[in-house]
Amino acid sequence: MLDFLRIDWLSLTIPLAYLAVLVGSLATFSSLYRKRKIQKATSLKPWFPSHLQRDIYFSILHMEKKAPETVLKAALLHRAAEDIKRLLELRTKKAALSTLLQKGNVGDDLWQQFTRAEKEMEEEFRDVASEANTYAPGWGQVIFQSANEMFLNNMARADIRALQNTVTEEKGWWDHKRASIQEGFMKELEQEKAGTTESSRTKGGSTGENTQLGSDEDAVLVDAASSTTGSTTGSVSGGGKKKKKGKK
């Protein structure tokens, strides 16, 4: 007992104070880190935009004049269809996002934003199921199947509309292409006609020149023949006169 009282407590105050400061600093750091993490999580931009179908459902539900149950069920079904769409998007992007996170191509903020969206979707599914059970017992287990069929039907309609728009665009493009091809053919035909006309004119001009040259040559030959005939006649008449003089 006396040995215990003989312990030098003054020498132990320094390590005890060090431990107290260390524990206090760690507790303060942990508290500040948690507060900062919570504040950062709340300040993160939501992964999805505002849930319009959910807002419409609550607006109809809290109307002063009570809406018919069929309208509420339809609004809840549209809300569930939007939830199915968002869930499929999260499942599709999760693998790629985790790979990019492991490679360091994206930051932790984006991953926290994604995990927060997953938690919100889990709460949303539970809320929709509980709301469905209030209208009909057991409907919460079936509503998402109906919502999935509704979502697939909407996707099929969107694809059909996109194909129709594509067909219209392709038809317009082909009409323009056909018109341009026809215009090109017409230009080629006009050029061929113009070339044929010029060649015929060239041939006609050369034929006229040859005809004129032939007529000139014929005129020269005729003149030469007439002059030759005249000289021959003169010589014959002169010879006759000489013979007559000799007879006299």
C-alpha positions, 0 to 999 in steps of 0.5 A: 500500500505504501509502495503504491503511494510512493509512485511518482504521479508527476512523471506520469502526468506527461504521458497521460496528458499526451494520451488525453490530447491524442484521444481528444484530437482523434475524437474531434477529427472524427466528428468533424470528418463525419459532419463534413461527409454528411454535409458533402453528401447532402450538397451532392447533385442528385443522380436523377432529375426530379421525380415528376411522376411521384410529384404528380401522384402526391399532388393528386393524393393531397387534392382537396377534392378526393380523386377517384381510386382508379386515377390514384392507381394509374398515377401510382402505376406511372410512378412505378414505371418510372422507378423501373426505368431508373433502376435499369439505368443504375444497373446498367451503369454500375459496372462501368462506373465501378471499373472507372473508379478502380482505375482512378478515372472518376472521383469518389464524389461521383461514386457517392452520388451513385450510391446515394441514388441507389439508396433513394431507389430502394426507399422509393420501391418500398414506398411504392409497394406500401402505397400499392398495398393500401389500395389492394392487399398483395398489389405491392408484389405485382405492381412492379411486374405491371410497371415493367410491362408498361415500361417495355410498351412505352419503349416499343412505342418510342422505337416505332416513332423513331423508326417512323421519323427515320423512314420520313427522313430517308424518304426525303433524302432519297427523293432529293437524291433521285431529283439530283440524279435526274437533273444530272441525266438531263444535263448530260442529254442536253450536252449531247444534243448540243454536241450533235448540233455543232458537229452537224453544222460543221459537216454542213459548212465543209460540204458547202465549201467543197461544192463551191470549190467544185463549181469554181473548177467547173467554171474554169474548165468551161471557160477553157473549153470555150476558148479552145473551141473559138481558136479552133474555129478561127483557124479553120475559117482562115484556112478556107479563105486562103484556099479561095484566094489561091483558086482565084 
